[in-house]
Amino acid sequence: MLRKLTTSITFLFICLAIHGQETDYTELYIDIQQPPTLTQYADYKTFDLTVLTSREQQDKPGTGFNLGFKVKAGTLNQVTEGGDFHVVSFLQRYNGKMNSPSTADVNVALNSTVYDRYGNVVKTGAVNNEHFAVNFGKTLSKEESANQDYIRGFIMERVIEASLQPLVDGINGAKQRPAIRIASLDDVKKKPELQAFDDQVKILKPVLEKEKLPGFKISAEPFLSYWEKMSNYSGDGDKDEVKRAALHNLALYHIAAGNYDKAREYIEPYKAIDKQIKQMFGLIKYKNSEELEKLITIISPAATAEAAAPVRGNKLLSMAEVAENHQFLIINGTARISGKRDEGTYKGIIKVYKLPSNSFGNVVSLDPENIRVVINTTDASGQPKTINTTVSKIEELKDDNGTAYTTQKFGTSVLGDGSYYVFMMSSYTSPKVTVFRAIIPAGGEWVVKKPGDDKGVKSSLLGARKNLEEYLADCAGLAAKFKDGSIDKKAAIEKIAEEYSKCQ
């Protein structure tokens, strides 16, 4: 019995030793006013708006989802046309139900792209939520509840506003309330050297509460040399726990001081020894080293600002022009299409839809996902003629500069579900071979074709490179380079096509 008791006591002390001297974090939430990041648009005061769907009948003004929505976006004012910003919102999914006479639950997916006056992308935002909560702020009357346009309009305005929050934050700055944590150590009362962490927290916590990060910086300066020493701790107990606490506080100090590069110098070794923290029964998981990185982006977005989009030029674009460029790839050229109704070759403006055609996702189809095409041309008498077709019907297409385009079906399903058409543009062309790359939808798909070969070789999950080698095996010199490794197996397809074109 005594032996069992001794064993139990020994085990208890072992457990205490294991769980002792752990890094502890004192957590506070403080308000931070994030500065504007889009200062180059300080003179922009207005915006106009276009809402698109994949259903043409829904895009006509005054119907469906184009109801002249009145949207609030910070200090920006919405105008009918001629806005400084042009907002194009694309609705991909929408359905829901009223929970009560004053609330609704909506399954919605909407992407908003904000352009400047010249057609450059400024910001993007999205709402993709199966349970987007809407409160009407009042109890709807029977007439209002029966008015689908009223309900749809109110809901859409809230969804669009949510998607524009990144723009509003970029223009006006944003109020953030991040968690700030100061590190110390548990169970070190008998270790005066490490007890200092706890003594420091007692000083720093009230300062952080009252004077925020500037006050923390001043009060923490006397502790820097101690934290530097502890970041290389080699004494008793779990050394990494001590280093973790020291590196955390050092990084936090330099964040408070605005020395973000210096803070990252401490965060890097901190990340190497950091541990994941779980809260709410594992529903919330995070690492404090990563939280410090996020804090830098909150306090100073400029320190991690996105690269500015290239400026297209100084030509002002209208909302209509921006919306058209958003919706279509526009090609001036010649297209040869198949089909009983419109078979033939047409010269004119060819518009290929960039946006998905199965947006609402309510109809199940076994046909491959296709891409719509509109051709604006003239008939034999010179009168305007519009042809509506799909990329699957395009046999040949070239623009006025000689760039070639093709269509390829990808996917292996026998029934067709899961297969899709890809519209592709030539990335390398020679008299012997042409390489096409996917542009709609954008992706990594490629196709290599010899003149007169409609099928060629296309990328796939398995065997694509081997198939390409076999396809180009009629060039002995290239085959030899494949065999002896002169051509890297990861070489770009265009490089391989170039080597093939040199073959005598």
N, C-alpha and C positions, 0 to 999 in steps of 0.2 A: 504493500500500500504506500509506504514511504517512498519507494523507488518510483512508483507511478506519479506521486505528487511532485517529486523532484523533477521528473521528466516534464511534467506539465508546466512547472514554473520556468524551467529552462527554455521550453518552447515559447512561452509567453515573452520572455526577455528577447528571444531571437526575433519574434514578430515585432516587438517594439523597436528593436534595432533596425529592422528592415524598413519600418514605416517612419522612423525618426529622421530628423534633419532633412525634411523635404522642403522644396521651394513653396512658399505660400505667397498669395497675391491679394493685396488689399485693393478693392475695386471701387472706383468712383465714376459717375457719369457727369460730364461737363459739357456745356453748350459751346460750340465752336462755329463762328461765322466763316464759312468757306468763301474765299474771294472769287470774283468772276474769272472765268477762264477764256471767255470769248470777247476779250476787250477790243479786238479788232472790229467788232460789230457794234460798238457803242453808239453809233449814229443810226442804227437800224431800229425803227420804232413800230413797224407794222408787219403784218403777214397776211397772205391769202391762202386759201385751202382748197384742195381737190381730194375727194374720196373716190377710190377705185375699188371695184370688185372684179371677179372673173365673169360676172353675168352682165352682159352688155345692157340688158333691159333694166338692170338695177342702177346703172350709171347715169341715166338720163336725168337732167335737172328736175327736181320736184318730185322724184319717185324713188322708191326703194331706199337706197342708202346715200342718196345725193339730195339732201333736203335743205340745203342752205344752213348748215349747222352754225351755231353761234358758240364759239369756243373761247375760253379764257386761257391766256398764256402769260402769266406774270404781268409785267408792265407793258407788254406788247399789245397793240390794238389790231383786231381783225378787220380787214377791208375786203370788199368784193373782188377787186383786182388791183394790180399795180403795187402789191406789197413789197416791202424790202426783203422779207423772207418768203419763199414759196414752199408750202408744206404739201407733200403728197402722201396721203394715208391709204394703205392698201388693206382691205378687210379680207381675211382668209377664212374666218370661221365666225359664225354668229347664230346662237340660239339660246333660249333661256326660258325662265318662267317668273311670274310674280309670286313672291313669298307671302306678301300681304298687300293691302291697298296702298302701302307707302314704300315697299322695298321689293327689289328684284334680284335674282341670282342668274348671272349670264355666263355662258360658255363662249368665250370670245378670243380671237387671235387677230391682232391688228398691228401692222408695222407702219411707222411714220418716218419719212425721210425729209429733212429740212435742207433746202438749197438756198444759197445766197442769190443776189441779183443776177449773177453771171452763170448760174447753173452749177456751182461747186457745192458738193455735199458739206454741210456744216455739222449736223448732228443726226443721229438716228435714235429712235426709241421704239419700244414695243410693249404690247400687253398680250400675254399668252396665258390665259387663266381660265380654267374650267369652272371656277366659281367666283367670278368678279362681282363683288357686292355693290349694289346701287341703292342709295336712299334718296327718294324723291323730295324729302324735306317737308312733306305734307301728305295727307290722305287723299288719294285720287278720287275724283267723283266718278260716277258710273259712265258719264260721257267720256271723260279722260281715259278711263280704263279700257273703253271700247275703241279708242282712237290709237291704232297701231303706229301711225306716223308720229304721233305725240310721244308715245312710249319709246319707240325706236330712236327718235331724235334726241330725247333726253339722255338715254343710255349711251348713244354714240358720242355725244358731246363729252360725257364723263370719261369714256374710254380714250378718246383722242387727247383730252387734256392730260390724262395719265401718261400717254405715250410722248407728250411734249415736255415732260418734266426735265429731261436732260438738257433741253434747250433753255428752259427757264432758269435752271441752276447755272448754266454756263453764262447767261447774260447777267443775272442778278446776284449770283453767288447763292450758296445754300446753307441753311442752318442744319448743323449736324450735332448729334449727341452721342459721341463714341464712349466706350468704356476705357478709362485710363487706369492702369494697374501698376502699383508699386510693389516690388518684390522684397520678401524677407524669408526667414527660415523658421520652420517649426521645430520644437523640441530641442532647443539649444541653450536652455537656461544654465546648464552646467559648463557651457563653453563661452566664456566672456568675449572671446575674439569674434565669435559668430553672433552673439547676442546683440551686437551693435546694429545689425540689420533691423531688428525689431525696434530698437530705440530710435533709429532714423525714421521709420514709418510713423511713429508717434509724433514726430516733428513735421514731416512732409505732408501727411494726410490733411490736417486742417488748413495748411497753406494752399494745397491744391484745390481744396473746396472753396476757399475764399478768394484767392488771387490767381487761380487757374494756372496755366503752364508758365507764364512769365514769373510768377511768384515761386513756383516750384524750381525753376532754373536757379534763381538767386539762393534759395534755401538749400539746394542740393550741392552747391559748389564745394562746401567744406568736406563733403563725403566722397569726392571724386577719387582722391588718392587711395582711400580705403577700398572703393569698388575696383579700382585698377589692380590693387594687390590681391583682392579676393577673386578676380577673374583668372588668376593663375594659381589658385589655391591648391596646396599639396598636403594639407594636414589630415586630421582624423575624420572619419565618416565618409559620406558620399561626396566625393570631390565635385562631380558634375552638378549636383544640386547647388552647391555654393557658387560655382562658376555661372550657373544659369541665373541665379539671383543677381549676381554682380553685373553680368553682361546685359541683363534686362534693364537695370537701373541706369547703366551707362548710356545705353541706346536711348532711353527715355529722356535723359538729361539733354543729349545732343539734339533730339527732336524738338524739345522745348526751346533750345537755343537757336534753332533754325539751321543747325549744321547737319543737313540730311545725309550728305556723303559720309561724314564721320559716323553718324548713327548706323549707316549700313555696314560700316567696317566692324561694328560690334554685333550687328544682327546676324552676319554670316556665320561666325563661330557659334553663336547662340543657336541658330537653326540646326547645327550639326549635333547638338546635345539636347535639344528641346523635346518635350513630351506632349502628347495630345491630352487635352483636358476634356472631360465629358461632363455634361450637365443635363438635367431633365431626363434622367434615365437613359442617357446616351443619344437623345434627340438632338442635342447641341454639342458639336465637337469643334475644337479649335486649338491652335498652337499660339502661344503668346508672342513668339518671334514673328509669326506671320501677321498677327494683329498689329504689331508695331509697324510693319511695312504698310498695312492699310491705313494706319494713323498718319503716316507721312502723306499719303495721297489725299487724305481728308483735310489736313492742315494746309498743305501746299500742293494743290493740283498741278501747278506749273512745274513742280519737280518731276512729275511723271506725265506731262501733257502729251497728247497725241500729236503726231506730225501733221502740219497743215496740209489740206488737200491742194493739189496743183491748181493754179488759176488757169481757166480755159481762155481767158482773154478779157477784153473790156467791152464786149457786146452785151448789153442788157437783154435778158430773156424774159418773156412774159410767162405767166402761170401756165398758159396753154402750151407753150413751147417746152417748158420744164416737164409738165405732165406727160407730154407726148414722148420726150426722150426717156422718161422714167418707165413708160409703158412699153415702148417699142425699140428694137434695133432697126434703124432706118438705113436702107441701102438703095442707092441710085445704081441701077444695073439692069441685067436681063435675066429672066428666069424661064426655064422650060418645065412645064408641069404636066402631070398625067391626069387621067380622069375623063370620063365620058362627057361631062358637062363643059369643062373649061380647058380641055387638053389643048396645048399649044405653047408657043414661045411669046413672051411679053416683055416689053421694055418700059421702064417707068420707075416709080418709087415703090419699093418692096418693104413692107413693115412686118417685122417678125416680133411676136409678143414675147416680152421678157418675163411677164408675170405668170404664175402657175394657172392652169385652166381648170383645175379640180379643187378650187379654193374651199368651197363650203363642205366638201367631203360627205355629202348626204346621199350620193348616188353611187352604187357599186357597179363598176364596169369591168368586163374582162378584156376590153380593148386596151392596147398599149397607150400609155399617157402621151398625148400628142401636143403639138404647139401650133397655135393659130397663126395664119399669115394673111395679110391684106395687101393686094397689089393694085396700085392706082396707075392706070395706063389709059390708052385711047383705043377706040375701035377702028375699023377700016375707013370710016368716014371722018376720023379725027375727033370724034366725040369722047368725052371722059367716060371711062369704064372702070368699075371696081370689081375685083375678083376676090372672093373669100375662100381660102383653102387652108391646108395644113402643111407642115414641113414634110410629112410623109409623102406628099404628092410632088415634091420638088425633085425633078430628075437632074437638073443642072442649074447653077446660079453663079453669076460672076458680076462684080460691081464694075463701074466704069473705069476703074484703075487696074483691072485685071485680077483682083483678088478673088479666089475661088471659094465657094461654100459647098457644103454637102450635108446630108442628113443620114444618121445611122441609128438603128434600133439596138438598144442594149437590154440585157436581162435574158434569163434563160427559161422562164416559165413557159410550159407548153400551151397553157390556156391563155397566156398573154398578161394575166394579172401580175404586176411587179415589173413588167417590161416597160420601156419608155423610149421615146425618140429624143435624140440629141442633135441640136443644130451646131454645125462645126465650121470653123474658118481655117483656111490654109495657113500654116506657120512655116512651111518650107515647100518650095515648088521647083522642079527641074523637068526637063523633057522626059526623064526616066521614072520619076516617082514624085508623089505629093504627100505631105504629112498634114493631117487636119487635127485641130484641137477643139475641144468642146467650149462653146461660149454661152449657149442657152440649153439647159441650165449649166452654169459654170461648174467645172469639175476637172478631174484628172484624165478623163477619157480621151483616147486618141485613135486615129485610123490612118493606116498607110495604104495608098492605092497606086497601082501602076496605070498608065494610060489604057483606057478601054476596059478596065476591071472595075465593075460596080461594087464588088464585095470587099476586096482587099483584106487586110489583117487589122483587127481591132484589139484594143486593150481588153483584158478580162482578169478575173481574179486569179486564174491559174494558166500558166503556159504561154502568156502573151509574148514574152521575149523569145522563147524557143520557136513559137510560130512565126515570129518576124524573121528570125534567122533562116528558117526553112523557106520563107516567102522570097527572101533575097539571095537564096543560095545559087542562083544562076550567075552571080558574080563571084568567080573563084577567088579573086584577091580578097574580097570582103569575107568570104567563108573562112579563108586561112587566118585572117585577123581575129575572127571570132574564136577559132580553135586555139591559137597560140596566146590569146589574151591581150593582143595589141589594142583591142577596143575594150574599154572598161565595160563590165556588165551593167553598170549603172549609167552609162553614157546616155545623153539625151537622144530621143528618137530622131530629132532633126540632124544631129551629128552623124548618126548611122545612115540616114537618108543621103546626107552629103557625101559620105564615103561611097555609097552605092552609085551615086551619080557620076563619080570619077572613074568608075570601072570602064575599062576599054573592051 
